[in-house]
Amino acid sequence: MQVPADKPIRPALKKMRLYDKECFIIEKMKTVRATTTYLKTVFGTEFRTKQLNDERLLEVTRIA
């Protein structure tokens, strides 16, 4: 799977619906996790992250 390195994180996470999945490059892991924590605090949305090391991706799933 090819994911652009400059894919915007916050807009992608905010528009996700329940059980939607988005992938980001693994180098953005710290930023993605910080953003998911912020969105949980402000909006109450919850996410799960999963590392896909073979593809060097971070998969984010909205769970609430």
Chimera marker file (.cmm) of the C-alpha trace (Angstrom):
<marker_set name="trace">
<marker id="1" x="0.000" y="0.000" z="0.000" r="1" g="1" b="0" radius="0.5"/>
<marker id="2" x="1.344" y="3.423" z="-0.938" r="1" g="1" b="0" radius="0.5"/>
<marker id="3" x="0.659" y="6.294" z="1.469" r="1" g="1" b="0" radius="0.5"/>
<marker id="4" x="1.877" y="9.837" z="0.726" r="1" g="1" b="0" radius="0.5"/>
<marker id="5" x="4.371" y="11.149" z="3.278" r="1" g="1" b="0" radius="0.5"/>
<marker id="6" x="2.620" y="14.526" z="3.421" r="1" g="1" b="0" radius="0.5"/>
<marker id="7" x="-0.859" y="13.119" z="4.148" r="1" g="1" b="0" radius="0.5"/>
<marker id="8" x="-2.538" y="15.485" z="6.672" r="1" g="1" b="0" radius="0.5"/>
<marker id="9" x="-3.116" y="13.675" z="9.977" r="1" g="1" b="0" radius="0.5"/>
<marker id="10" x="-5.696" y="15.671" z="11.937" r="1" g="1" b="0" radius="0.5"/>
<marker id="11" x="-8.202" y="16.214" z="9.081" r="1" g="1" b="0" radius="0.5"/>
<marker id="12" x="-8.036" y="12.530" z="8.162" r="1" g="1" b="0" radius="0.5"/>
<marker id="13" x="-8.652" y="11.431" z="11.763" r="1" g="1" b="0" radius="0.5"/>
<marker id="14" x="-11.442" y="13.955" z="12.389" r="1" g="1" b="0" radius="0.5"/>
<marker id="15" x="-13.493" y="12.841" z="9.376" r="1" g="1" b="0" radius="0.5"/>
<marker id="16" x="-13.266" y="9.130" z="10.267" r="1" g="1" b="0" radius="0.5"/>
<marker id="17" x="-16.485" y="7.316" z="11.129" r="1" g="1" b="0" radius="0.5"/>
<marker id="18" x="-16.791" y="4.369" z="13.482" r="1" g="1" b="0" radius="0.5"/>
<marker id="19" x="-14.549" y="1.423" z="12.420" r="1" g="1" b="0" radius="0.5"/>
<marker id="20" x="-12.988" y="3.374" z="9.551" r="1" g="1" b="0" radius="0.5"/>
<marker id="21" x="-9.277" y="2.762" z="9.017" r="1" g="1" b="0" radius="0.5"/>
<marker id="22" x="-6.529" y="5.119" z="7.861" r="1" g="1" b="0" radius="0.5"/>
<marker id="23" x="-2.839" y="4.411" z="7.292" r="1" g="1" b="0" radius="0.5"/>
<marker id="24" x="0.104" y="6.728" z="7.811" r="1" g="1" b="0" radius="0.5"/>
<marker id="25" x="3.824" y="6.249" z="7.340" r="1" g="1" b="0" radius="0.5"/>
<marker id="26" x="5.446" y="4.795" z="10.450" r="1" g="1" b="0" radius="0.5"/>
<marker id="27" x="7.810" y="7.778" z="10.756" r="1" g="1" b="0" radius="0.5"/>
<marker id="28" x="4.757" y="9.871" z="11.760" r="1" g="1" b="0" radius="0.5"/>
<marker id="29" x="3.882" y="7.529" z="14.656" r="1" g="1" b="0" radius="0.5"/>
<marker id="30" x="4.574" y="10.048" z="17.430" r="1" g="1" b="0" radius="0.5"/>
<marker id="31" x="2.492" y="12.751" z="15.746" r="1" g="1" b="0" radius="0.5"/>
<marker id="32" x="-0.380" y="10.358" z="14.978" r="1" g="1" b="0" radius="0.5"/>
<marker id="33" x="-0.546" y="9.106" z="18.570" r="1" g="1" b="0" radius="0.5"/>
<marker id="34" x="-0.386" y="12.639" z="19.980" r="1" g="1" b="0" radius="0.5"/>
<marker id="35" x="-3.202" y="13.680" z="17.642" r="1" g="1" b="0" radius="0.5"/>
<marker id="36" x="-5.383" y="10.707" z="18.609" r="1" g="1" b="0" radius="0.5"/>
<marker id="37" x="-4.868" y="11.566" z="22.289" r="1" g="1" b="0" radius="0.5"/>
<marker id="38" x="-5.845" y="15.188" z="21.625" r="1" g="1" b="0" radius="0.5"/>
<marker id="39" x="-8.994" y="14.169" z="19.712" r="1" g="1" b="0" radius="0.5"/>
<marker id="40" x="-9.983" y="11.814" z="22.530" r="1" g="1" b="0" radius="0.5"/>
<marker id="41" x="-9.605" y="14.584" z="25.107" r="1" g="1" b="0" radius="0.5"/>
<marker id="42" x="-11.451" y="17.242" z="23.132" r="1" g="1" b="0" radius="0.5"/>
<marker id="43" x="-14.096" y="15.262" z="21.209" r="1" g="1" b="0" radius="0.5"/>
<marker id="44" x="-14.279" y="11.913" z="23.031" r="1" g="1" b="0" radius="0.5"/>
<marker id="45" x="-13.347" y="9.896" z="19.941" r="1" g="1" b="0" radius="0.5"/>
<marker id="46" x="-11.192" y="6.826" z="20.528" r="1" g="1" b="0" radius="0.5"/>
<marker id="47" x="-8.709" y="5.183" z="18.209" r="1" g="1" b="0" radius="0.5"/>
<marker id="48" x="-6.578" y="2.038" z="18.077" r="1" g="1" b="0" radius="0.5"/>
<marker id="49" x="-3.199" y="2.028" z="16.380" r="1" g="1" b="0" radius="0.5"/>
<marker id="50" x="-1.439" y="-0.961" z="14.882" r="1" g="1" b="0" radius="0.5"/>
<marker id="51" x="2.064" y="-1.102" z="13.470" r="1" g="1" b="0" radius="0.5"/>
<marker id="52" x="2.415" y="-2.791" z="10.105" r="1" g="1" b="0" radius="0.5"/>
<marker id="53" x="6.195" y="-3.156" z="10.167" r="1" g="1" b="0" radius="0.5"/>
<marker id="54" x="6.502" y="-5.068" z="6.894" r="1" g="1" b="0" radius="0.5"/>
<marker id="55" x="4.879" y="-2.195" z="5.000" r="1" g="1" b="0" radius="0.5"/>
<marker id="56" x="6.325" y="0.514" z="7.324" r="1" g="1" b="0" radius="0.5"/>
<marker id="57" x="2.828" y="1.820" z="8.079" r="1" g="1" b="0" radius="0.5"/>
<marker id="58" x="0.766" y="2.735" z="11.107" r="1" g="1" b="0" radius="0.5"/>
<marker id="59" x="-2.889" y="1.711" z="10.824" r="1" g="1" b="0" radius="0.5"/>
<marker id="60" x="-5.405" y="3.739" z="12.828" r="1" g="1" b="0" radius="0.5"/>
<marker id="61" x="-8.948" y="2.479" z="13.505" r="1" g="1" b="0" radius="0.5"/>
<marker id="62" x="-11.678" y="4.573" z="15.095" r="1" g="1" b="0" radius="0.5"/>
<marker id="63" x="-13.352" y="2.536" z="17.851" r="1" g="1" b="0" radius="0.5"/>
<marker id="64" x="-15.650" y="5.082" z="19.530" r="1" g="1" b="0" radius="0.5"/>
<link id1="1" id2="2" r="1" g="1" b="0" radius="0.2"/>
<link id1="2" id2="3" r="1" g="1" b="0" radius="0.2"/>
<link id1="3" id2="4" r="1" g="1" b="0" radius="0.2"/>
<link id1="4" id2="5" r="1" g="1" b="0" radius="0.2"/>
<link id1="5" id2="6" r="1" g="1" b="0" radius="0.2"/>
<link id1="6" id2="7" r="1" g="1" b="0" radius="0.2"/>
<link id1="7" id2="8" r="1" g="1" b="0" radius="0.2"/>
<link id1="8" id2="9" r="1" g="1" b="0" radius="0.2"/>
<link id1="9" id2="10" r="1" g="1" b="0" radius="0.2"/>
<link id1="10" id2="11" r="1" g="1" b="0" radius="0.2"/>
<link id1="11" id2="12" r="1" g="1" b="0" radius="0.2"/>
<link id1="12" id2="13" r="1" g="1" b="0" radius="0.2"/>
<link id1="13" id2="14" r="1" g="1" b="0" radius="0.2"/>
<link id1="14" id2="15" r="1" g="1" b="0" radius="0.2"/>
<link id1="15" id2="16" r="1" g="1" b="0" radius="0.2"/>
<link id1="16" id2="17" r="1" g="1" b="0" radius="0.2"/>
<link id1="17" id2="18" r="1" g="1" b="0" radius="0.2"/>
<link id1="18" id2="19" r="1" g="1" b="0" radius="0.2"/>
<link id1="19" id2="20" r="1" g="1" b="0" radius="0.2"/>
<link id1="20" id2="21" r="1" g="1" b="0" radius="0.2"/>
<link id1="21" id2="22" r="1" g="1" b="0" radius="0.2"/>
<link id1="22" id2="23" r="1" g="1" b="0" radius="0.2"/>
<link id1="23" id2="24" r="1" g="1" b="0" radius="0.2"/>
<link id1="24" id2="25" r="1" g="1" b="0" radius="0.2"/>
<link id1="25" id2="26" r="1" g="1" b="0" radius="0.2"/>
<link id1="26" id2="27" r="1" g="1" b="0" radius="0.2"/>
<link id1="27" id2="28" r="1" g="1" b="0" radius="0.2"/>
<link id1="28" id2="29" r="1" g="1" b="0" radius="0.2"/>
<link id1="29" id2="30" r="1" g="1" b="0" radius="0.2"/>
<link id1="30" id2="31" r="1" g="1" b="0" radius="0.2"/>
<link id1="31" id2="32" r="1" g="1" b="0" radius="0.2"/>
<link id1="32" id2="33" r="1" g="1" b="0" radius="0.2"/>
<link id1="33" id2="34" r="1" g="1" b="0" radius="0.2"/>
<link id1="34" id2="35" r="1" g="1" b="0" radius="0.2"/>
<link id1="35" id2="36" r="1" g="1" b="0" radius="0.2"/>
<link id1="36" id2="37" r="1" g="1" b="0" radius="0.2"/>
<link id1="37" id2="38" r="1" g="1" b="0" radius="0.2"/>
<link id1="38" id2="39" r="1" g="1" b="0" radius="0.2"/>
<link id1="39" id2="40" r="1" g="1" b="0" radius="0.2"/>
<link id1="40" id2="41" r="1" g="1" b="0" radius="0.2"/>
<link id1="41" id2="42" r="1" g="1" b="0" radius="0.2"/>
<link id1="42" id2="43" r="1" g="1" b="0" radius="0.2"/>
<link id1="43" id2="44" r="1" g="1" b="0" radius="0.2"/>
<link id1="44" id2="45" r="1" g="1" b="0" radius="0.2"/>
<link id1="45" id2="46" r="1" g="1" b="0" radius="0.2"/>
<link id1="46" id2="47" r="1" g="1" b="0" radius="0.2"/>
<link id1="47" id2="48" r="1" g="1" b="0" radius="0.2"/>
<link id1="48" id2="49" r="1" g="1" b="0" radius="0.2"/>
<link id1="49" id2="50" r="1" g="1" b="0" radius="0.2"/>
<link id1="50" id2="51" r="1" g="1" b="0" radius="0.2"/>
<link id1="51" id2="52" r="1" g="1" b="0" radius="0.2"/>
<link id1="52" id2="53" r="1" g="1" b="0" radius="0.2"/>
<link id1="53" id2="54" r="1" g="1" b="0" radius="0.2"/>
<link id1="54" id2="55" r="1" g="1" b="0" radius="0.2"/>
<link id1="55" id2="56" r="1" g="1" b="0" radius="0.2"/>
<link id1="56" id2="57" r="1" g="1" b="0" radius="0.2"/>
<link id1="57" id2="58" r="1" g="1" b="0" radius="0.2"/>
<link id1="58" id2="59" r="1" g="1" b="0" radius="0.2"/>
<link id1="59" id2="60" r="1" g="1" b="0" radius="0.2"/>
<link id1="60" id2="61" r="1" g="1" b="0" radius="0.2"/>
<link id1="61" id2="62" r="1" g="1" b="0" radius="0.2"/>
<link id1="62" id2="63" r="1" g="1" b="0" radius="0.2"/>
<link id1="63" id2="64" r="1" g="1" b="0" radius="0.2"/>
</marker_set>
